[in-house]
Amino acid sequence: MKKYILILFSVLGIFFLNSCATDGDWENENGGQFGFKIERDDTFIEKGIGETNQIKFNIITNYDFSTIPTTFKFTTSLNGSLKLNGQTLVANQEYTFTSKNNIFEYVGNVSGTHNLKISVKNSKGANKDEEFSLPYSISEFTHTYTGGTAQIFQGDDTQYLMKITPGSGQPTSGYEIKFNSYTGTIKLNGVTATTGQYYTLPNIDNFNVTLNTNTAGQGALHYTIKNSTVNKDYSIQQEVIARQITVESMNISATTVAPNTAMSLIGVIKKTPITGNNNVQYKTWISSASNNNTSGIQNTNNAYVPYTLGANGSFNYTMNAVQSGTYTYNVQFKDEYGNESAIKTFNVTVENSLAITTPATASVTLQRTATSLNNQWFQFDIRHKYNGANLNVAAQASTGNGISKIVFELNFNYEGQVINKTYTYNYNNFPPTVDLGNTNTNDGYQLGSWIGQGNTHMISASNGTYTVYVYDKFNNVVSATGTTTVNVIQ
């Protein structure tokens, strides 16, 4: 039994050690919170002495690269030179990276395999060594170029002055160039070139290639140079910087408005670097609405619309408030390269344009009179009269609005029939508030009359209903209903 237990612990111990080793390897690979890894080129074709090898060297961090200084130094086994951002570097001297994406340029000056080692560390103690094997030999010809060391932005023309140097005893004519791939436009000596086609190089000592791309990030031109006996592949790597479009300022005309009110966004849009192209695109949309109506304020429904900026980048956009509610209103911009600005957001309340502030009431008064005829007590002139209605309601319109009219539609029951009445009050100056304040219509008239032998023809009437309508100057309406009270004077 003890033997089996011992074997079990041994197996578990091996498993535990292996697990720890694996965890340790993983930690070393990622470096923990302040660790990093290098994204790099691995395979390099043989170059002629004096030709340039471009080496992609991107630093992938577990943290914000800009917050922690990162340095490097290098060594090489054979005579050669290393450049970064156009600066020639000295071996074993420490330099600070200014960008996490980098393209080193190495030129070998002697034949053989140049073993280049770049050692990287950050201020938190994380470090890595990267080694590169770069083969160089004497070649029938060598190819060199200058240019492309300045910052390259989307849409910029970048010129490269190129040269081919034949080896000793090699031909000085019959050279051609073919551009294999590039995401953008290529010009050879000022003329647009097509990929996949060879072009004759009459002057190998001085020819010009111009590149222009709208694609930001790392990219490369791949091309081939050949003579009658040899063809060699080359590449030019580029780090193209995305242009920026920013909302320098943006204001909305009001954050509380009434329905059908015109609103505007006024601001300044900045494109960096500055160009003479004032064309942009904008889009607007509602991301939240208290009434679930994403059209409650006019917008482009999240679709981009072309726009030409005014002087100094000025922007002016007009939209209408449509329906009452609370909205989150957004605007965003895009430049000609597809770069988008940050989103500018506003919280807007479209107030109900109209509200009944004092509950409506409606009542009518009916009166009965009985006058004796010829002073005879047994014969009467009996009359029923409508004395008019008493109407009460108060209403208020929101800022920028006004009340155009109030309409009362009422009815009541009299002698087995329904009597309908309509009263309209117009307000041509569109006041923001109206209060009828128990207005009497004073429109009395006789309903009926009888000659009777007794004073017995009483008024038979009962309550009815009413609806009151309040209109604003945009013809929006609110309404209320209730009971028409009948008051009878016998």
Rosetta blueprint (number, residue, H / E / L):
1 M L
2 K H
3 K H
4 Y H
5 I H
6 L H
7 I H
8 L H
9 F H
10 S H
11 V H
12 L H
13 G H
14 I H
15 F H
16 F H
17 L H
18 N H
19 S H
20 C H
21 A H
22 T H
23 D H
24 G H
25 D H
26 W H
27 E H
28 N H
29 E H
30 N H
31 G L
32 G H
33 Q H
34 F H
35 G L
36 F E
37 K E
38 I E
39 E E
40 R E
41 D L
42 D L
43 T L
44 F L
45 I L
46 E L
47 K E
48 G E
49 I L
50 G L
51 E L
52 T E
53 N E
54 Q E
55 I E
56 K E
57 F E
58 N E
59 I E
60 I E
61 T E
62 N L
63 Y L
64 D L
65 F H
66 S H
67 T H
68 I L
69 P L
70 T E
71 T E
72 F E
73 K E
74 F E
75 T E
76 T E
77 S L
78 L L
79 N L
80 G E
81 S E
82 L E
83 K E
84 L E
85 N L
86 G L
87 Q E
88 T E
89 L L
90 V L
91 A L
92 N L
93 Q L
94 E L
95 Y E
96 T E
97 F L
98 T L
99 S L
100 K L
101 N E
102 N E
103 I E
104 F E
105 E E
106 Y E
107 V E
108 G E
109 N L
110 V L
111 S L
112 G E
113 T E
114 H E
115 N E
116 L E
117 K E
118 I E
119 S E
120 V E
121 K E
122 N E
123 S L
124 K L
125 G L
126 A L
127 N E
128 K E
129 D E
130 E E
131 E E
132 F E
133 S E
134 L E
135 P E
136 Y E
137 S E
138 I L
139 S L
140 E L
141 F E
142 T E
143 H E
144 T E
145 Y E
146 T E
147 G L
148 G L
149 T L
150 A L
151 Q L
152 I E
153 F E
154 Q L
155 G L
156 D L
157 D L
158 T E
159 Q E
160 Y E
161 L E
162 M E
163 K E
164 I E
165 T E
166 P E
167 G L
168 S L
169 G L
170 Q L
171 P L
172 T L
173 S L
174 G L
175 Y L
176 E E
177 I E
178 K E
179 F E
180 N E
181 S E
182 Y L
183 T L
184 G L
185 T E
186 I E
187 K E
188 L E
189 N L
190 G L
191 V E
192 T E
193 A E
194 T L
195 T L
196 G L
197 Q L
198 Y E
199 Y E
200 T E
201 L L
202 P L
203 N L
204 I L
205 D L
206 N L
207 F E
208 N E
209 V E
210 T E
211 L E
212 N E
213 T L
214 N L
215 T L
216 A L
217 G E
218 Q E
219 G E
220 A E
221 L E
222 H E
223 Y E
224 T E
225 I E
226 K E
227 N L
228 S L
229 T L
230 V L
231 N E
232 K E
233 D E
234 Y E
235 S E
236 I E
237 Q E
238 Q E
239 E E
240 V E
241 I E
242 A L
243 R L
244 Q E
245 I E
246 T E
247 V E
248 E E
249 S E
250 M E
251 N E
252 I E
253 S L
254 A L
255 T L
256 T E
257 V E
258 A L
259 P L
260 N L
261 T L
262 A E
263 M E
264 S E
265 L E
266 I E
267 G E
268 V E
269 I E
270 K E
271 K E
272 T E
273 P L
274 I L
275 T L
276 G L
277 N L
278 N L
279 N E
280 V E
281 Q E
282 Y E
283 K E
284 T E
285 W E
286 I E
287 S E
288 S E
289 A E
290 S L
291 N L
292 N L
293 N L
294 T L
295 S L
296 G L
297 I E
298 Q L
299 N L
300 T L
301 N L
302 N L
303 A L
304 Y L
305 V E
306 P E
307 Y E
308 T E
309 L L
310 G L
311 A H
312 N H
313 G H
314 S E
315 F E
316 N E
317 Y E
318 T E
319 M E
320 N E
321 A E
322 V L
323 Q L
324 S L
325 G E
326 T E
327 Y E
328 T E
329 Y E
330 N E
331 V E
332 Q E
333 F E
334 K E
335 D L
336 E L
337 Y L
338 G L
339 N L
340 E E
341 S L
342 A L
343 I L
344 K E
345 T E
346 F E
347 N E
348 V E
349 T E
350 V E
351 E L
352 N L
353 S L
354 L E
355 A E
356 I E
357 T E
358 T E
359 P E
360 A E
361 T E
362 A E
363 S E
364 V E
365 T E
366 L E
367 Q E
368 R E
369 T E
370 A E
371 T E
372 S E
373 L E
374 N L
375 N L
376 Q E
377 W E
378 F E
379 Q E
380 F E
381 D E
382 I E
383 R E
384 H E
385 K E
386 Y E
387 N E
388 G E
389 A E
390 N E
391 L E
392 N E
393 V E
394 A E
395 A E
396 Q E
397 A E
398 S L
399 T L
400 G L
401 N L
402 G L
403 I E
404 S E
405 K E
406 I E
407 V E
408 F E
409 E E
410 L E
411 N E
412 F E
413 N E
414 Y E
415 E L
416 G L
417 Q E
418 V E
419 I E
420 N E
421 K E
422 T E
423 Y E
424 T E
425 Y E
426 N E
427 Y L
428 N L
429 N L
430 F L
431 P L
432 P L
433 T E
434 V E
435 D E
436 L L
437 G L
438 N L
439 T E
440 N E
441 T L
442 N L
443 D L
444 G L
445 Y E
446 Q E
447 L E
448 G E
449 S E
450 W E
451 I E
452 G E
453 Q L
454 G L
455 N L
456 T L
457 H L
458 M L
459 I L
460 S L
461 A E
462 S E
463 N L
464 G E
465 T E
466 Y E
467 T E
468 V E
469 Y E
470 V E
471 Y E
472 D E
473 K L
474 F L
475 N L
476 N L
477 V E
478 V E
479 S E
480 A E
481 T E
482 G E
483 T E
484 T E
485 T E
486 V E
487 N E
488 V E
489 I E
490 Q L
